[in-house]
Every structure is written in structure tokens, then in C-alpha cells.
């Protein structure tokens, strides 16, 4: 009996050591620079995924160049081990089939350059969002055009397998122009790596699935979804670091809805909905991205039309939000933004003006201060950080 306990403890220690090593290689606690990968819409201005270098001391962002040539890599995800990158290819046809594509790349940590490993169908038209589970064994993709989502196994070599599960959403919403059918817009995984959430703009629901990351599959959950207000149009969804709350940004209603999260059942219960816009703004606007600061004290959302980042203070105990203010992105149509892993900088991608802007985050108030002028970037859509020593 005693030998069995000792063996178990030794195995646990080895597992913890391996996990720590993986975290060290992917997200070091102290780093002086970070690679910044930018997904784009390709065409006359862009050829694929672009690479920039962020200096953590000064906040200066320097263009390195094209990291990989690929069609419409509009959203990106980085493997937990920091060795692989994945992109959603927002296209309507792949290998003669009516589907988008997901591409896998190997990352050269020294140069930041990407090498294509393989590609797989996304399980629907217009792949617009990808995410990787916390073990690095499974990728989820949301297909806006067809209103479907898929889970795809990931091998030890970073390559993608055939889709393990493809789920087709059904229904529509009250907005006849934007909600004539389902439009899956993003996928997220809960902190416990047990549930997958797909925000569907077309049906005003966050669909909930049970995730089997080892098999690369997902199945309907009970409860099967959480609803937002009719016509709200949920777009992107994220969890708070405390594992008790989550947030969805509603593209059509220009709001953020806060939820309480039950880790045992995956259930989401709405507790608050707040506007992302100033009370006196009367122009046209849609929202895009929502991000929780690593400290858990602030939540940010992007406005396209008002062209700003909405800043909220977050009560970590209740999950409720209080508006702090708005910061102009010094450009047009901030489709996406992201915050570096230690919460020092926020970079916003202005798709409509072909620029990105770096903000330094005030750690006390959450407010943003621009670091220099906007940096040129061709039709930027998505930003991902990879810290390097």
C-alpha cells in the first residue's frame, strides 16, 4: 500500500513538472519581447499572416514581415505549448467541398516565422474563429456562413486530423437582415476543459457542448444553451479568470452580457447586460471583441462605428461591470484587440484603416494610453501574442 502511494505521488510530481515546463516554454512569466501574429483578409493589400515584434519595456511595435502566405486567415489560435499556430480560413470552398479551412503551422520561436503543417476542412462555410483546448489535443472552429461548428483532433506533431464532430445549428432571430439563419461566430472552452461554448449571432444563443478533448469530439449538453435578448446577436465569448463568471459581447445590440458560470453543469445564468456605447452616441455601430484583463479587474469591448475600446471595471466577487470610459482606437473599425499575457499592453486592430495601435494599460484604473502613433497593418482582423525571452 505504501509503495503504491509513493508511486502515485512521484507520478503526480512528474506531471506537475511537465506542466510547468510546458507553461515555461509557451508563456514565460518574465519576457522582454513578444511575437505578435496578425490574421488578415487577403487581397490586394495582404497575403496572409503577418508578424510583429513588441518590446515589453517601451511598448514599441515593429513589423517583421509576412509570417505565412495563406488565404483569409481571419482568426488565429496558438497551441498551449507555443510551438504551433492555427488559422481559420474564411472561404466557401475547400478541395471542391462547400467548406472553410483550418490550417496548422509550426512556429520557429527564434524568428517567429511559420511553416505550414497541414490543412483540414472546417465543417462548414466561412470559418471565422478557432480556439485550442487547454491540453492542446483538440481545436474548435466556428463557421459563420453555414451556422455550424466542429471539433478537430490535434496530433502530437501539431497536425490536424479529420473533424471529429460537426454540429449544425438551427433557427433564426428577429433581425431579418442579419439573423435569417444561424451564424456561429466564436468558440470557447471553459476553465475546467469540460465544456465548449459556441456563440451564434443568428439565433441569439450560446450553444453548450460536452467536450472530450482526448477524442476531439463534442456532444450536446444539458442545458443545451444559454439565451441572450432577442436580436442581441452574440459574437465573442470569454471567461473570467476566477472560473465563476463569463462574458459575451452582443454585436447587434452593442452590449456585453455577464453570466454566472456553473462548472459542474456548464450552465450560464445572466446577471447583467451593459451598453458598450456612450449615452450620447447616436451613430451606427456594431461590437466585435471582448477581453478580460489578466488581473480580472477590468473587461474591455470594441466598438466599430464609434471606433473605440469600452473600458469596464469588474467586481471579481459578483462579476458585475461598471463603465470606466471609452478610448479612441485612432483608426476605423476595430475588428479585434488583445491584451498581452501579463496585462501590460492592449493592441487594437483597425481593419477599416489598415492600422494597429498599442495602448499601455493603467493597472489601477484600467484606462488606456496610446504608445506612439498607429502602425501600418494590412486589413488586420485578429491579434495573438507569443512571449519570447
N, C-alpha and C positions, 0 to 999 in steps of 0.2 A: 504493500500500500504506500509506504513512504517513498519507495523508488519511483512509483507511478506519479506521485505528487511532484517530486523533484523534476522528473522528466517533463511534466506539464509546465512547470514554472520556467524551465530552461527554454522550452519551445516558445512560451509567451514572450520571454525576454528577447529571443532571436527575432520574433515577429515585430516587436516594438522597434528593435534596432533597424530592421529592414525598412519599416515605415518611416522612421526618422531619416534614414539615408535617402529614401525617395523624396521626401519633403525637402531635404537639403539640396538635392540636385535640381529640383524644379523651382522652388520658391525659397531661396536663402533669406534668413532674417535680416541680414545686412548686405546690401549691394550698392555699388556706386553707379551702375547704369542698368538700363533695361532695354531689350529689344521691343519695339512697338510694331506690331503687324497690323496692316490696314487692308480690310476687304473692300472691294470696289465693284461698281458696274463698269464692265469693259466696253470699249468702243474706240472712238477717235482719240479720247484722252487717256484711257487706261488700258493696260494689257493683263492685269491680274492682281496679285497680292503684293503690296509694297512694304518695304522695311524702313524703319526709322530707328534712331538711337536717342534715348532720353538720358540726359545727365541728371542724376538724382540730387546733386548739390546745387546746380544752377537752375534746373528746370528747362534747359535749352533742348530743343528737339531738332535733330539733324537728319536729313534724308540720306539713306544709304543707297536705295535704288529698288529695282524690281526683284522681289524675292522668288517669285514663281509666276510663270505665264499660265493662266487658266481663265476660262470664260465665266464671267459674272460670279466671282467668289464673294457673294454679298455678306455672308456671315461666317465667322471663324470660331473654332474652339481649340484649346491646347490640352493635350493629354496631361494627366496629373504628374507624370514623370518628367515632363518638359522636353521630351525627345521627339514628339510627333505633333503635327498640326493638322486640323481637318477643316474643310470649307464646304459650305452649301452652295451648289451651282444652280442659280436661279434661271433655269432653262425649261423648255416644254417638251424637249425630245432628247433622248439619250440612247444611242445604239439602236435606233429605229423604234424605240418604245416611247409612249407618251408619259415621260417621267423626267424629273430633275436628276441631279447627280450629286454625290458626295465624294470628295477627293481626300486622299490621305497623303501626307508629306512627312518626310524625315527632316528634322531640324539640325543644322550644323550650329552648335552652340557657340563656336568661335566666331563665325561670320554672320550668323543669323539666316543664311540662305536656306532655301527649301528644295528638296528633291522629291519628285512625285513617286509614291509607292504604288498606289493603285486607285481605281475608282469603282463605285458601285451605284446602281440606281437608287434613288431616294424614296421610291414607293409612291410617287405622286408628282403632279406638275408644280413647277415653281417652288423648288426647295428654297426656303428663306431663313432657316435658323437651325443651328446644330448645337448640341451640348454633349459632353462626355461624363459618364458616371464617375463616382469617386474612387472606384477601384481601377478605372481605365480599361474595363472589359467590354463596355457597351456604349454605343453612340446613339443618340436620339436625334431625329430630324423632323421638322415641321414643314409641310408642303402647303403653301398658301393657295395656289391655283386650284388644287383639287380638294382642299379641305381634309387632308389626311396626314397621318404621322406614322413613322416607322422606327423600329429599334434594329440596330445593326451590330453584330458582334465585332470585337476588335481582337486581333491576334497579338501574341507576344512581340511580334515584329512590327506592330503598328498598323498592319494592313487590315482592311475592312473585309468582312465576309458578306455573304448574301443577306438581305434583310431577314431578320428572324421573325418579326411581326410587322404587319401593315394594318392599321386601323383606319376606317373611313368614317368621318363624322357625317351626321345628317341634320337637316333643319335649316332655318333661316331666321333673320331678325327683322325688326321694323323699318330699318333704313334700306329702302328699295335699291338704292344705287350701290351701296357697299355691303349689304347683308342679304343678297339674293340667294346665297347658299353658304355652306361652311367655308371658313378660311383659317386654317390652322396657322398661327403666326409665331409661336415660340414653344420651346420645350424646356422644362426644368426638372431637377431631381431634388428630393427632399434631403435634409442633412443626414438622415439615417440610411439613405441609399435604398429605401424600400418602395418609394412611390415616384411615379413620373406624372408630371402635370403638363398639359398642352393647352395653351391659351388660344381659343378660337374666336376670332373677331366676328365672324359671320353669324354665330349662334349665341353669343353673349354667355359663353360658358368656359370654365376651366375644367377640362376633362381630366379625370384622375384614373391612373392605371397602377396596378401592382407590377413592380419591376423585378425581373430576375436577371441581374447583371451578368452572372456567370454564363447563362444560356443565351443572353442577348435577346430576351423576349419580354413582352409585357402583356397583361391581361386586364380586363375591366375590374374596377374596384367597387366596393360598396362602402360609402356612397360613390356613385359613378361620376359626379361632377359637382362643382360649386358655381352658382349663377351670380352674375352681376346685373345691374339695372338694364332693362330693355333698351337697346340702341347704344349702349356704352361702348361696345367694340373692344374687348380686352386684347391687348397686344403682347407686352412682355411682362414676365412674372419672375419674382425673386424672393428668396428667404432672408429673414433677419438672422444674424449670427447667433442669437440666443436660442434658435431652434423652436421658438414658440409663436413667431409671427411671420407673415409673408405679405407681399405687396404686388398688385397688378396695376399697370398703367393702362388706362382706357383711351384708346386712340380717338374715338369719335366723340366722346363726352368731355374730353380734356380734364380727366380726373384720375386720381390714384385711390384705389380701394385697399384698405388694410384688413387683414384677416388674422384671427387666432387659428393656430395650427395644432391638430391633434396627431402626435407622432405614432400613436397606436393604430389609428384607423385611416389616417391620411385626410380626415375631414377638415375643411376650411369653413370658418364661420366669420362672416363680415362684421367688422366692428366700427368702421368709419370710412367715409368717402370724402375727399377734399379736392378742390379745384387746383389745377396747375397754373392758372392764369391770374393776373392782377384783376381786381374787381372792375377797373375802369377800361379794360381792353375789350374792344368791340369788333376786331377784325377776324378774318378766317384763321383757323388754327387746327392742327392735329398733333397729338403727342406721339412719342416714339419709345424712348428708353427709360427704365427705372433702375437705379443702383443704390444699394445700402452701403454707407461708409463702413470700412473695416472695424471702426470703433463701435458701430451700432448706434451712434448718437445722431446721425443725420441720414436723410433719404433725399435723393435727387431725381428729378424727372426732366425730360427735354420737351420743349415746345417748338413746333415747326409752323411758322407764321408769325408768332411773337418773337421767334428766334432767340430763345433764352433757355437757361437752366433754372428750373424752380428748385429752391432750397428749403428743406423742411427740417426742423428739429424733431427728433424721435425720442419718445419716452420708452426706454428699454423694458420697463416693467409692464406697461399697458400696450405698447406697440402703436399708440396714437401719435399723429403727426400735427405739428404746428408750423405754419408758414413763417420762414425767416426772411425771404425776399427772392428776387429774381436777378440773374446776371446775364447780360447780353453775350452771345457767342461770337460776336464780331464777324458774323457771316450769315448765310442763308441756309435754312432747312437743316438744323442739327439732327440728323437721322439717328445717330448713335453717339454715345460717350462712354468713357470708362474711367475707373479710378485705379491707380497702381496698388499693389498688394498691401503696402503699409499705410496707404491713405494720405500720402503727401501731395499728390497731383491728380487733377482731373483733366482729361483731354477730350475735347468735343470735336466731332467730325461734321463739318458743314458741307453736306452733299451738294447744295444748290450753288455754292460759291467756290467749290474746289479748294477748300482750306481746312486746316485744323488749328485749334487754339489750345494752348496749355494754361491751366489755372493752378495756382498754389492754393491749397485749402487751409483756411484758418482753423486750427484744431480746437479752438474754444467756441467759435460761433458757427462754423461750417460755411462761412461766406467764402467767395472765390475772388482771387485777384489775378488778372492776366499776367503771364510771364512773357513779355515781349509782344511782337506782332504775330498775326496768324501765319502759319506755314503752309506753303502750297502742297496740295494733295489732290490727285485726280478722282473726282466723284467718290469721295470716301463714304463708306457705309458702316463699317464695323472696326472697332479698335480692340486689340488684345495685347496685354503686357506679358513679357517673359523676362524676369530679372536674371542678370548675369553678374558674376564677380569681375 
